[in-house]
């Protein structure tokens, strides 16, 4: 099964080698037929501490690295 890749904005880079990425998605409400924006925050492993708050990040699923971290940042070379 392929690993999921998500794109979002870094909302926190306070942890060492950790960033919090906010991923937004849109869906159609089943009853109201209105577009609704949903967001979720993911803790991701950033080995080089390269990302700062406000940066756009691509994250990929990985094996658990800690209690909260189940994602890691794609390196800039593999992101293109």
URLINKA-V647485 format. One record per helix or strand. SS is the DSSP state (hx for helix, st for strand). FROM is the first residue (numbers start at 0). TO is the last residue. If there is no record, write none. Layout:
SS,FROM,TO + SS,FROM,TO
This chain:
st,4,11 + st,17,27 + st,34,44 + st,55,60 + st,70,72 + hx,75,78
